[in-house]
């Protein structure tokens, strides 16, 4: 009798401790976007965030903007206060989150990603009561040639119904960072798609001149412009498809091409959102 009572008490204490351990785990996902001040362009970010919330209904999903300029502009002009990555992680720690998974919305692992990585590493190094049990950082969309293959396949399906005599010109941001080489890898992957996809960047290489030189080698007379960015923000609306004389649209028209615009950010593509959610899921495993 005594033995049975003792065993029962042991089991009760064991399962109670296990339940307590489970309850003490609080997981959260922090999505890190560069940000945008263009209201219409926010769809690219909000779609990725919403799809992540739908995929993980039991995990709190939060958003941070890595651009200081965008955050300050939004607060000044619209009264919207997005936390910086350090602020967001500090709040989550203060609110008792034990496991935080930081997934960037960046296209390449450039300067913004390096800054985000340094923040995550700083929080990882903290010991004691202000530490997390785990802080993990995911990869941007293009981190290796294999990623470029996946993205090129998505783009091929996205523009599958486009007539064969139309070329697709994509504008990426570009960076002085060594990771800018991923745009070259991306163009290699795109070049295997019947030679109708051309990628250039605003601030690095490949340049607009590179794109134009490649276009002239094709019989295409019509060009469809599309941003190779998570959001169709300021660069897409001005540098790519704007009416200014130095926009890609104006320069292509001047070169004799008919020009159409597809102002949809990558974050709005259903397949890109599915790929993003897959990255989050792998990060949490």
C-alpha positions, -999 to +999 in steps of 0.1 A: +000+000+000+027+024+010+048+014-021+018+021-044+012+055-028+049+063-031+050+054-068+019+074-075+034+105-058+066+101-079+046+099-111+025+129-102+056+149-094+073+138-126+045+147-149+039+180-131+075+189-136+073+179-173+041+201-177+059+229-160+089+225-183+065+226-213+048+257-201+081+275-195+089+273-232+076+303-251+085+304-288+083+334-311+092+343-347+107+377-355+105+386-392+131+411-403+123+433-433+143+462-447+110+481-446+092+505-470+076+539-467+053+533-496+019+522-483+009+502-514+043+483-513+037+470-477+017+442-493+049+424-500+059+424-463+024+419-449+018+389-471+049+371-459+040+379-423+004+368-427+013+335-444+038+328-415+011+335-389-013+311-407+014+284-409+022+287-372-010+297-353+004+287-319+035+309-323+036+346-319+049+363-351+064+398-349+079+422-374+110+444-373+124+468-399+162+468-403+164+502-420+169+531-395+159+556-422+126+539-430+116+534-393+123+570-385+104+583-415+074+562-407+074+574-371+078+610-382+052+610-410+027+584-400+032+579-363+040+542-369+066+528-346+084+497-358+111+484-334+147+479-345+160+443-343+177+450-309+146+466-295+123+438-308+146+411-293+149+429-260+111+432-257+107+395-264+132+386-238+115+409-213+082+393-221+095+358-214+101+343-248+127+315-245+131+305-281+131+332-309+136+324-346+147+354-366+139+351-403+150+379-427+130+390-457+162+402-474+170+390-509+208+386-505+230+383-473+244+418-477+250+447-453+216+446-437+218+409-431+253+413-416+240+439-392+211+417-383+235+387-377+256+408-354+225+416-333+215+380-331+250+369-321+251+396-294+219+382-278+232+347-282+263+356-262+243+369-232+242+346-202+221+345-171+186+358-166+186+381-196+194+353-220+173+333-244+175+295-244+178+298-282+180+325-308+183+313-344+189+333-376+176+321-410+190+328-444+178+354-470+162+343-502+194+340-522+223+325-502+237+300-527+233+289-564+206+264-554+184+292-541+188+310-574+176+279-592+145+278-570+137+315-575+142+313-613+117+284-614+092+305-595+097+334-619+094+311-649+060+299-637+050+335-627+055+347-663+046+315-680+016+330-699+036+359-713+040+359-751+074+346-762+082+379-780+082+398-746+112+400-724+112+403-686+135+428-671+140+425-633+154+452-611+173+443-579+187+467-554+223+459-556+250+463-530+288+471-526+288+440-504+305+408-517+271+391-515+261+412-546+277+383-565+244+365-559+228+387-586+253+373-611+244+338-600+207+346-603+213+359-639+230+326-647+199+307-635+176+331-654+196+327-686+185+291-688+149+302-691+147+306-729+168+338-728+140+361-720+148+371-684+173+398-676+184+411-642+200+444-634+205+464-602+200+500-591+233+504-572+257+477-584+261+451-611+246+439-634+239+474-645+211+488-667+237+489-695+244+452-691+207+445-693+203+467-724+232+450-742+217+416-735+183+427-747+196+439-780+208+404-788+171+392-787+143+397-811+120+410-783+104+444-790+083+446-757+098+446-722+079+438-690+095+456-660+093+439-626+110+445-593+133+418-580+127+430-545+104+419-517+084+451-521+075+472-551+085+504-533+102+536-542+128+520-564+102+501-584+079+531-588+106+556-596+139+541-607+123+512-626+089+524-639+088+561-633+084+589-658+117+605-650+142+607-679+167+584-661+142+557-651+147+523-668+112+527-684+122+560-700+156+547-712+141+516-727+115+536-745+142+558-758+160+527-771+129+518-791+112+492-768+076+491-759+074+489-721+049+474-697+052+474-659+044+447-634+047+465-600+044+435-578+070+427-551+084+392-547+067+391-513+033+391-530+040+360-550+022+330-535+052+307-543+077+330-528+055+332-496+054+294-495+092+293-499+095+318-470+073+298-447+094+267-455+125+286-444+108+295-411+097+260-405+133+246-412+147+273-388+124+261-360+132+224-364 
